């Protein structure tokens, strides 16, 4: 995520399955390809009661030292999006990012920055082309992150 010092309440625990709309998944994949060779990142939006990611909001990767292997979500962008969602029935369910030329598996860095119950979607981008996409749910703050089925709804 970013250097976000405070967070909203975690989403409701998911029932062992992450559901995502096809257009949201395609947006993650295309965002990963567009950002290659740097990591890209964004927010996963949906209705917690439905356990369904209905949209994604790409945000800028503000990591300046190692954007090829790290991402950092701008706190201001994160808060702006959360404020937009405040008066709706939508919420931030988690975050997504890419792993350029690496597997769609959480790194130690990713795990150490994870928040309990949030969904983390990682897209592997191999030589500029989106490859595997996996979803994980953090069991506690700072992990572990558990691989969950990703169902396209």
N, C-alpha and C positions, 0 to 999 in steps of 0.2 A: 504494500500500500504506500502510503507516503509517510510523512512525518506527522501525521494527524495525532494530536495530543489527546483529544477526547473523541469518543465515538458515540453514536446512537446506540440504543439497546440492540443486542444481536437479534437477527430474525428468528422466528420460531424454528425449532429444530426440524430438519427435513427428515422425511421418512425413509432414508436410505436410498433415495433416488433424486437426481437432479433433472428437472424438465426444462427445456428451452425451446422457444419458437425457432423455426427454420431460418427466418429472416435475421433474427438476433445472432444465431450461430454463424451465418454467412457474413454478417458484419464483422464479427470477431476475426474470422479467417481472412477477409479482405484487408482489414486494418493491420493484421500481422504482416501480410505481404507488402502493403504500402510502406510500412515502417522499417522493413528489412534494410540493413543488417542490425538495426537497433531494436531493443525491446519496446513494445508498445503496451499501453495499459488503458483500462477503463473500468466503468462501474456496471454491475449487473443489476437491472431493475425489474421489479415484479411485485406481485401481490403475495405477501407472506402466507396468507390463508390458503393460497392455491399451490404453493411451492413451485411456481412457474416463473422462469425468467422470460419476460415479455419484450424487453428491449435492452439495449446496451448503450452506454454513453461513453464514447471515446474521450479520453483526456490526454493532455500533453504529458510526456515523460520528461520530468524536469531533472532527472539524474544527469549531472554534467560530467562526472569523472569516468564512469564506465557504462554508458547507455547500451552497449552491446550485450552486457550481461546483468544489468540491474535496471530496475525501474523505480521511479518515485512519483507518486501522484501529488500534484499540487494541492495543499490543504484548502486553498481558496476555491479551486474548482470543485473539490469534493463537497465543501460546505454550500456552494452555490447550487449544486444539483440537489443536495438534500433539502435545501430551502424550497426549491421548486416543487419537490415531491411532498412537502409537509402537508399541504392542504388536499392531497389526493389520497387514494387508497393504495398508492404505490410506495415502495420503499427500496432502499439499497439492500439487496440480498447478498452481495459479495463483489468480488473484483475479478478482472481477467487481465492476463498479460501474455506476452509471447516469449518463446525461447528460440532465438535464432540459431539454427544449426545445432540444436540440442533437443533431447527428448521432452515430451510434454509431461514432465514429472517435476514436483516441487524440489527446489534446491534447499540446502540448509538455510540459506538467506531467506528464501520464501517462507519456510516453516517458522523461523524465528520471528517473523513479522506477522504471522497469521493471528486472526481473532476467532475465538470460539463461536461455533455455529455458522460462520460465514462460509459462503461457497466461493471457491477459487477455481476458475477455468483457465487452463494453460493450453495455448496452441503452439505446437512445434512448427517452425517455418524453416524448411530445408532449401537452401540456395534460392531464397525468395519465393518459394511456393509453400502454401499452407499444407501441413501434413496432419499428424494426429492431433486430436483435441481431447483432453481429459478434464474431468471435474473432481474436485476434492472438497471435503468439508473438514474444517479444523475442529478437533474434538475438545480442545482447550486453547486458551491464548498461548501462542508459541508452539502449537502442535500437540500431538501429532496430527498430520493431515492424512485423511483416509480417502482412498480412491472410491468414488461412487459411480454407479451407472449414470450415463448421460443420455436421456431420452429426448428425442426430437419430437415436439408436440405440434 
